[in-house]
Amino acid sequence: MKEIVEYTDYRKFIQDYYDERKRCSAFTWREFARKAGFTSPIYLKYVCEGKKNLSIGSAGSVAGAMGLVGFEYDYFVLMVSYAHAKNDEAKRSAFEERCALAMAHKVRVLGNEEFDYFKSWKNPVIRELAAHMPGAKPLEIARACKPNISAAEVSETLDFLVKANLLKKDKSGNYYQTDKSISMGNVDAVPVAARDMQRQMGEFAVKALDLPLSERDMSGLTMGITRRAYERIKKELADCRRRIVAIASEDDETEQVYRLNLQLFPVSERIDNRVDRSENAEVFLNSNKNVRDED
């Protein structure tokens, strides 16, 4: 069984614990549940299958039933806290507590660097600028950022990017990207942090409306669509992003750092097209798939 810090899903950890015990003995879900203090013999089985949730209060009992003590006990409870946090702030708090706990015990949490990278707009912007401003001092990079930031912020960001292996620094002090592009991947904590960056970049997009048209391109569509069309549009946007990454990668040089936001979101509640809208009980069918408004 893997080390506990290699898990982000407490259900997977419980399932792996059970499977390992089962391979070595006649261990049963009933025995496991009894040790954890549950009256239902299959409660923990349902938890692993996603049919039931483990409360914060019972997380300690399950950790004890698995023989977890000290750091591992606390880490398991924080995994449960993260999974069932009600909002992004609570999720961030639980994840950062897990990272701090692991760091105190000199253990690396998978996803820690990825989480931190997507927390701030400065990380991707400085990652691009540093690689294309050879020999530049932190103050020069700071002045190239929009909005301007301090040289100290640039230095701190550069240190993080090198430590996270997102940039490499040579003997001459120049920075190189370890990868051409970075994806969020499937680390479960990253989307929480990414929402912070998306909010920041969204605010920058609003301010960018004041830029001359020669420096920015913005347009939008308002349209009525089905769920099926929504999924097809999502795929089209994903394909478009890949093509844009390929275009951006064709040139080795950079003249300016740009941010591209692709946003597709609802501006109405779901509409039930089967609602009776006439005295004759005729079924109303919304067959209009045309774009209603373009800007």
C-alpha positions as CSV (number, residue, x, y, z in Angstrom):
1,M,0.0,0.0,0.0
2,K,1.3,3.5,-0.9
3,E,2.2,6.1,1.7
4,I,-0.8,8.1,2.9
5,V,0.6,11.4,1.4
6,E,0.3,9.8,-2.1
7,Y,-3.5,9.8,-1.7
8,T,-5.8,12.8,-2.3
9,D,-9.0,10.7,-2.1
10,Y,-9.8,9.3,1.4
11,R,-12.2,6.8,-0.2
12,K,-9.4,5.3,-2.3
13,F,-7.2,5.1,0.8
14,I,-9.8,3.2,2.8
15,Q,-10.4,0.8,-0.1
16,D,-6.7,0.1,-0.5
17,Y,-6.4,-0.5,3.2
18,Y,-9.3,-3.0,3.1
19,D,-7.9,-4.7,0.0
20,E,-4.5,-5.2,1.6
21,R,-6.0,-6.6,4.8
22,K,-8.3,-8.8,2.8
23,R,-5.3,-10.3,0.9
24,C,-3.5,-11.2,4.1
25,S,-6.4,-12.4,6.3
26,A,-10.2,-13.1,6.5
27,F,-10.8,-9.4,7.1
28,T,-14.4,-8.3,6.3
29,W,-16.3,-5.1,5.9
30,R,-18.4,-6.1,9.0
31,E,-15.3,-6.4,11.1
32,F,-13.9,-3.1,9.7
33,A,-17.2,-1.3,10.4
34,R,-17.4,-2.7,13.9
35,K,-13.9,-1.5,14.8
36,A,-14.8,2.0,13.5
37,G,-18.0,2.1,15.6
38,F,-20.6,1.8,12.8
39,T,-23.7,-0.3,13.3
40,S,-24.2,-1.0,9.6
41,P,-21.8,-3.8,8.5
42,I,-21.4,-2.3,5.0
43,Y,-21.3,1.4,5.8
44,L,-17.6,1.7,4.9
45,K,-18.1,-0.3,1.8
46,Y,-20.7,2.2,0.7
47,V,-18.3,5.1,1.6
48,C,-15.7,3.6,-0.7
49,E,-18.3,3.3,-3.5
50,G,-19.3,6.9,-3.1
51,K,-22.8,6.0,-1.8
52,K,-22.2,7.4,1.7
53,N,-20.0,10.2,3.0
54,L,-17.6,10.0,6.0
55,S,-18.3,12.8,8.4
56,I,-15.5,14.8,10.0
57,G,-16.6,13.4,13.4
58,S,-16.3,9.8,12.3
59,A,-13.1,10.3,10.3
60,G,-11.0,9.9,13.5
61,S,-12.8,6.6,14.4
62,V,-12.0,5.2,10.9
63,A,-8.4,6.4,11.2
64,G,-8.1,4.7,14.5
65,A,-9.7,1.5,13.1
66,M,-7.0,1.5,10.4
67,G,-4.3,1.9,13.1
68,L,-3.3,5.4,12.0
69,V,-1.5,7.4,14.7
70,G,0.2,10.8,14.9
71,F,0.9,12.5,11.6
72,E,-1.0,9.9,9.5
73,Y,-4.1,10.1,11.7
74,D,-4.2,13.9,11.4
75,Y,-3.5,13.7,7.6
76,F,-6.4,11.3,7.1
77,V,-8.8,13.6,8.9
78,L,-7.7,16.5,6.8
79,M,-8.3,14.5,3.6
80,V,-11.9,14.0,4.8
81,S,-12.2,17.7,5.7
82,Y,-11.0,18.7,2.2
83,A,-13.4,16.3,0.4
84,H,-16.4,17.6,2.1
85,A,-15.5,21.3,2.5
86,K,-18.5,23.5,1.6
87,N,-16.6,26.2,-0.4
88,D,-13.3,27.0,-2.0
89,E,-12.0,28.8,1.1
90,A,-12.6,25.8,3.3
91,K,-11.0,23.5,0.6
92,R,-7.9,25.7,0.4
93,S,-7.6,25.7,4.2
94,A,-7.8,21.9,4.5
95,F,-5.4,21.4,1.6
96,E,-2.9,23.9,2.9
97,E,-3.1,22.3,6.4
98,R,-2.3,18.9,4.8
99,C,0.7,20.4,3.0
100,A,1.9,22.1,6.2
101,L,1.5,18.9,8.2
102,A,3.5,16.9,5.6
103,M,6.2,19.6,5.3
104,A,6.6,19.5,9.1
105,H,7.3,15.8,8.8
106,K,9.6,16.3,5.7
107,V,7.1,14.6,3.3
108,R,6.0,16.0,-0.1
109,V,2.3,16.2,-0.8
110,L,1.5,15.4,-4.4
111,G,-0.1,18.4,-6.0
112,N,1.4,21.0,-3.6
113,E,3.5,22.8,-6.3
114,E,0.7,22.5,-8.8
115,F,-1.8,24.0,-6.3
116,D,0.5,26.9,-5.5
117,Y,1.3,27.6,-9.2
118,F,-2.4,28.2,-10.1
119,K,-3.1,30.4,-7.1
120,S,-1.6,33.6,-8.6
121,W,-1.5,35.2,-12.1
122,K,2.2,36.2,-11.4
123,N,3.4,32.6,-11.7
124,P,2.5,32.0,-15.4
125,V,3.3,35.5,-16.5
126,I,6.7,35.6,-14.9
127,R,7.4,32.1,-16.1
128,E,6.9,33.4,-19.6
129,L,8.8,36.7,-19.1
130,A,11.8,35.3,-17.4
131,A,12.5,32.8,-20.1
132,H,12.4,35.4,-22.8
133,M,14.3,38.2,-21.0
134,P,17.8,36.7,-20.7
135,G,19.9,38.6,-18.2
136,A,17.0,40.7,-16.9
137,K,17.0,41.7,-13.3
138,P,13.9,41.2,-11.1
139,L,13.1,44.9,-11.3
140,E,13.1,44.8,-15.1
141,I,10.8,41.8,-15.1
142,A,8.6,43.6,-12.5
143,R,8.2,46.6,-14.8
144,A,7.3,44.4,-17.7
145,C,4.3,42.9,-15.8
146,K,0.8,44.3,-16.2
147,P,0.0,45.4,-13.6
148,N,3.5,46.3,-12.3
149,I,4.6,44.5,-9.3
150,S,7.7,44.8,-7.0
151,A,11.1,43.3,-7.6
152,A,10.7,41.4,-4.4
153,E,7.6,39.7,-5.7
154,V,9.4,38.7,-8.9
155,S,12.3,37.2,-6.9
156,E,9.9,35.3,-4.7
157,T,8.0,34.0,-7.7
158,L,11.2,33.0,-9.5
159,D,12.4,31.1,-6.5
160,F,9.2,29.2,-6.4
161,L,9.2,28.4,-10.1
162,V,12.7,27.0,-9.9
163,K,11.9,25.0,-6.8
164,A,8.8,23.6,-8.5
165,N,10.9,22.7,-11.5
166,L,8.9,24.9,-13.8
167,L,12.0,27.0,-14.6
168,K,15.7,26.2,-14.6
169,K,18.4,28.7,-14.0
170,D,21.8,28.4,-15.7
171,K,25.2,29.5,-14.4
172,S,24.8,32.8,-16.2
173,G,21.6,33.6,-14.4
174,N,19.3,33.0,-17.3
175,Y,16.0,31.1,-17.0
176,Y,14.7,28.4,-19.2
177,Q,11.3,26.7,-19.2
178,T,11.3,23.0,-18.3
179,D,8.2,22.5,-20.4
180,K,6.7,24.6,-23.2
181,S,3.2,24.6,-21.7
182,I,1.6,23.6,-18.4
183,S,-1.8,21.8,-18.0
184,M,-3.9,21.5,-14.8
185,G,-3.9,17.7,-15.2
186,N,-6.0,15.7,-12.8
187,V,-4.7,16.7,-9.4
188,D,-7.9,17.2,-7.4
189,A,-6.8,20.3,-5.5
190,V,-5.7,22.2,-8.6
191,P,-9.2,23.3,-9.9
192,V,-9.8,25.0,-6.6
193,A,-6.7,27.1,-6.9
194,A,-7.3,27.6,-10.6
195,R,-10.6,29.4,-9.9
196,D,-8.5,32.0,-8.0
197,M,-6.4,32.6,-11.1
198,Q,-9.4,32.6,-13.4
199,R,-11.0,35.3,-11.2
200,Q,-7.8,37.4,-11.3
201,M,-7.5,37.0,-15.1
202,G,-11.2,37.8,-15.4
203,E,-10.7,41.1,-13.6
204,F,-7.8,41.9,-15.9
205,A,-10.0,41.1,-18.9
206,V,-12.5,43.7,-17.8
207,K,-9.7,46.3,-17.5
208,A,-8.4,45.3,-20.9
209,L,-11.6,46.6,-22.5
210,D,-10.0,50.1,-22.3
211,L,-7.1,49.1,-24.4
212,P,-7.1,50.1,-28.1
213,L,-8.5,47.5,-30.5
214,S,-5.1,47.0,-32.1
215,E,-4.0,45.4,-28.8
216,R,-6.9,43.3,-27.8
217,D,-9.7,41.2,-29.4
218,M,-12.9,40.4,-27.5
219,S,-16.2,39.1,-28.7
220,G,-19.0,37.0,-27.4
221,L,-22.2,35.1,-28.2
222,T,-25.5,34.7,-26.4
223,M,-27.3,31.6,-27.6
224,G,-29.9,29.1,-26.6
225,I,-28.5,25.5,-26.7
226,T,-29.2,22.0,-25.5
227,R,-27.0,19.9,-23.1
228,R,-25.8,17.9,-26.1
229,A,-24.8,21.1,-27.9
230,Y,-23.0,22.3,-24.8
231,E,-20.8,19.2,-24.7
232,R,-20.0,19.5,-28.4
233,I,-19.0,23.2,-27.9
234,K,-16.8,22.3,-24.9
235,K,-15.0,19.8,-27.1
236,E,-14.6,22.4,-29.9
237,L,-13.1,24.8,-27.4
238,A,-10.7,22.2,-26.1
239,D,-9.6,21.4,-29.7
240,C,-9.3,25.2,-30.3
241,R,-7.0,25.6,-27.3
242,R,-4.8,22.8,-28.5
243,R,-4.5,24.4,-31.9
244,I,-3.7,27.8,-30.3
245,V,-1.0,26.2,-28.1
246,A,0.5,24.7,-31.3
247,I,0.5,28.1,-33.0
248,A,2.1,29.8,-30.0
249,S,4.8,27.1,-29.9
250,E,5.9,27.6,-33.5
251,D,8.0,30.7,-32.6
252,D,10.9,30.4,-30.2
253,E,10.9,34.1,-29.5
254,T,8.4,36.1,-27.5
255,E,7.5,39.8,-28.0
256,Q,4.8,40.1,-25.4
257,V,2.9,37.9,-22.9
258,Y,-0.9,37.5,-23.6
259,R,-3.7,35.8,-21.7
260,L,-6.5,34.1,-23.6
261,N,-9.7,33.6,-21.7
262,L,-12.3,31.1,-23.2
263,Q,-15.5,31.4,-21.2
264,L,-18.7,29.5,-21.7
265,F,-21.2,29.8,-18.9
266,P,-25.0,29.9,-18.3
267,V,-26.9,33.2,-18.0
268,S,-30.3,31.6,-17.3
269,E,-31.8,28.7,-15.4
270,R,-32.6,25.4,-17.1
271,I,-35.7,25.6,-19.2
272,D,-38.2,22.8,-19.3
273,N,-39.3,22.7,-22.9
274,R,-42.0,20.2,-22.1
275,V,-44.1,22.6,-20.0
276,D,-47.8,22.9,-21.1
277,R,-48.1,26.5,-22.4
278,S,-51.5,26.5,-24.0
279,E,-55.2,25.9,-23.1
280,N,-55.2,23.0,-25.5
281,A,-52.4,21.3,-23.6
282,E,-50.2,21.5,-26.6
283,V,-46.5,20.7,-25.8
284,F,-44.3,23.6,-26.3
285,L,-41.1,22.7,-28.2
286,N,-38.3,25.2,-28.3
287,S,-36.7,24.4,-31.7
288,N,-34.9,27.7,-32.1
289,K,-31.2,26.9,-32.0
290,N,-30.1,30.2,-33.6
291,V,-27.7,32.6,-32.0
292,R,-29.8,35.3,-30.3
293,D,-27.2,38.0,-29.7
294,E,-23.7,38.7,-30.8
295,D,-21.2,41.2,-29.5
